Amino acid sequence: MRIRELMEAKRPFVSLEFFPPKEREAWEGFFGVVEQLLPVRPLFVSVTYGAGGSTHAHTLEIVSRLKTAYGLEPMAHLTCVGASRDKIRGFLDALRAAGVDNVLALRGDPPKGQEHFVPDSEDFQHASDLVTFIRQEYPQLCVGVAGYPECHPEAASPETDLTHLCGKLERGGNFVVTQLFFDNDKYFAFVDKAKAAGITVPIVPGVLPVLSLASIKRFATLCGASLPPAYMAELEAADAAGGSAAVAEVGIAYARKQAQDLIARGAPGVHLYTLNKAEAVLSIVSGLDY
């Protein structure tokens, strides 16, 4: 089923994002996590793949299995990294053959070792190019796109970034999933600006539980997200007192409150970046009314 229609039928909702293990030997553990999270009743689940398309084939196989074996509604990530018209067409043909109706169209991150994104094809330089291709060649697919509450780190300005988002939606995007953020006021300000710019599709907030201080400092810098000073101080104090376990406890509690507040203030749902950690996700959703 198309995710946009599912969103219209049920609000608020929870959706989940997984990343496939690089090694097939780890698949048993991965699907064990999936099974633990079935009680969450996610509206949909998205599946990413590694930089440079390193787990591209795994993404295809995993989304098929999530649908057929677990009855979940999957959305496959698709990026411009390593893209060509034949490769994109082959991937989308395989998705359709597996009964998958949803794609998240992204530019993608540079492959490991590269500082800047360099397009592999003139046809696919931006996420908007993917959206255009999918809408023209596969009009039956539902297409999600990414939004940045705090501005894409490579955008010239928030206004320019919003213009790019409008372009992706004008070319056929059906809904928006945001990059992670830690200040809900920034999400709602972003939604207000998007509405003022004429955007009417659902904008789903992405929430990430902080489980490692070192990882979140690195990742937040890469994706343009800021951590509120008080929250950062709490994480650093937890790390000093109890290490990673204490950081995770603080991070999960913060994500739970963040998700609760988003839904209470009218967000259509919450998209949880699971990090493939079932216990953290179950703890976060335990206090949600959805």
URKA-V267856 format. One record per residue. PSI is psi in whole degrees, 0 to 359 (999 if undefined). NEAR is the number of other ideal C-beta (glycine too) atoms within 8 Angstrom. D_FIRST is the distance of its C-alpha to the first C-alpha in Angstrom with 2 decimals. Layout:
{{PSI NEAR D_FIRST} {PSI NEAR D_FIRST}}
//
This chain:
{{155 6 0.00} {129 10 3.78} {323 16 6.30} {318 11 8.81} {323 9 7.69} {321 13 7.45} {322 15 10.80} {332 5 12.25} {335 5 11.81} {120 6 13.36} {142 6 16.26} {169 11 17.87} {168 13 15.69} {136 15 16.37} {160 14 14.52} {148 13 16.32} {130 13 17.49} {157 14 19.11} {132 10 21.43} {141 13 22.14} {149 12 25.79} {328 8 27.92} {135 5 29.56} {336 6 27.97} {338 5 30.59} {0 9 28.76} {324 9 25.42} {316 7 26.56} {322 8 27.21} {311 13 23.94} {339 9 21.90} {320 8 24.41} {316 13 23.36} {315 12 19.68} {321 8 20.89} {333 9 23.05} {1 13 20.26} {324 9 17.96} {344 6 19.89} {336 10 18.70} {54 6 15.33} {142 11 13.62} {321 12 10.63} {166 12 9.74} {136 13 12.30} {151 16 13.67} {120 16 16.16} {181 10 19.13} {159 13 21.93} {164 9 25.66} {137 10 27.89} {11 8 28.60} {28 10 25.54} {339 8 27.47} {31 12 24.51} {311 10 22.27} {324 6 22.19} {321 12 21.60} {314 14 18.47} {314 13 16.98} {322 8 18.18} {317 12 17.20} {325 15 13.51} {317 11 13.48} {323 10 15.48} {324 13 13.57} {312 14 10.57} {321 8 13.01} {332 6 15.86} {354 10 14.65} {23 4 11.32} {157 11 10.15} {104 11 7.06} {155 14 9.19} {122 15 10.26} {133 15 13.30} {143 12 16.34} {127 12 18.12} {172 12 21.67} {353 15 24.62} {122 13 26.78} {19 8 28.03} {147 12 25.78} {164 10 26.70} {321 8 25.01} {318 6 25.21} {316 9 23.88} {317 13 20.87} {318 9 20.19} {319 8 20.64} {315 12 18.27} {325 14 15.43} {318 8 16.33} {322 9 16.15} {313 13 12.68} {321 11 11.49} {331 6 13.75} {1 11 12.22} {20 7 8.70} {128 12 7.75} {4 9 5.99} {139 15 7.89} {142 14 11.68} {114 14 14.44} {120 13 17.36} {153 12 20.72} {315 8 24.31} {161 8 25.01} {157 8 28.21} {147 10 31.35} {155 8 31.94} {132 6 34.23} {348 3 37.74} {132 8 36.93} {324 3 37.52} {152 5 35.83} {127 10 32.79} {115 6 33.99} {141 8 31.55} {349 9 31.56} {141 10 30.78} {336 4 31.78} {332 9 28.41} {83 13 26.50} {336 9 28.63} {161 9 26.29} {327 12 22.64} {330 10 22.88} {320 11 23.79} {316 16 20.61} {315 15 18.59} {314 10 20.80} {313 12 20.44} {316 15 16.66} {325 11 16.53} {319 6 19.33} {332 8 18.38} {66 8 14.58} {342 6 13.77} {344 5 10.28} {148 13 9.31} {132 12 8.72} {119 14 12.04} {154 16 13.57} {166 16 17.37} {146 11 20.16} {155 12 22.72} {100 14 26.12} {330 11 27.71} {16 10 31.02} {134 9 30.79} {135 9 29.96} {340 7 33.12} {357 4 33.79} {147 11 33.37} {328 3 36.65} {162 7 35.92} {325 8 33.26} {317 6 33.55} {318 9 32.94} {319 12 29.95} {323 11 28.44} {319 9 29.21} {320 12 27.27} {316 14 24.21} {321 11 24.62} {319 9 24.85} {323 13 21.57} {323 12 19.84} {330 6 22.00} {352 10 20.98} {6 10 17.29} {143 13 15.98} {338 10 13.39} {170 14 14.45} {136 16 17.16} {130 12 17.69} {157 16 21.43} {161 13 23.89} {154 11 25.67} {165 13 28.47} {2 10 30.90} {108 8 32.12} {331 11 29.75} {327 6 32.01} {324 10 31.14} {311 14 27.41} {328 9 28.16} {321 9 30.71} {316 14 28.20} {317 9 25.76} {318 8 28.75} {321 10 29.76} {317 13 26.33} {319 9 26.33} {332 6 29.88} {0 9 28.82} {7 6 26.38} {127 11 23.09} {353 4 20.86} {160 10 17.43} {139 9 16.69} {105 13 18.87} {123 15 17.94} {135 13 21.11} {128 13 21.41} {131 14 23.91} {124 10 25.91} {131 16 28.39} {119 13 31.67} {349 12 32.85} {127 9 35.48} {314 11 37.83} {318 6 38.54} {318 8 34.91} {327 13 33.87} {317 8 36.91} {314 8 36.03} {321 9 32.29} {322 12 32.82} {319 6 35.29} {323 8 32.96} {2 10 30.08} {21 10 32.34} {144 11 31.83} {149 7 34.92} {128 10 35.87} {139 8 37.88} {319 6 41.47} {322 6 41.70} {317 10 38.60} {319 9 39.94} {321 8 43.29} {318 10 41.75} {318 15 39.94} {322 9 43.17} {320 8 45.21} {319 12 42.89} {319 12 43.08} {326 5 46.86} {323 6 47.16} {8 8 44.73} {205 6 42.98} {322 9 39.33} {319 7 38.81} {322 11 40.15} {314 16 38.06} {320 13 34.86} {315 10 35.93} {317 12 36.47} {320 13 33.27} {318 13 31.06} {320 8 32.90} {316 13 32.51} {323 15 28.76} {312 13 28.48} {321 8 30.58} {314 11 28.73} {318 15 25.34} {316 11 27.02} {320 9 28.61} {313 13 25.52} {319 14 23.73} {329 6 27.04} {6 8 27.51} {9 4 24.22} {146 11 21.81} {334 9 18.16} {191 15 17.74} {129 16 19.11} {112 15 17.88} {124 17 20.28} {104 10 21.68} {335 13 22.40} {19 8 25.00} {33 9 23.97} {101 10 26.21} {315 10 25.01} {320 6 28.05} {315 14 27.85} {316 14 24.25} {324 12 25.09} {320 9 28.14} {314 15 26.41} {349 12 23.82} {334 7 26.61} {11 7 27.82} {142 13 24.65} {98 5 23.88} {999 9 20.14}}
//
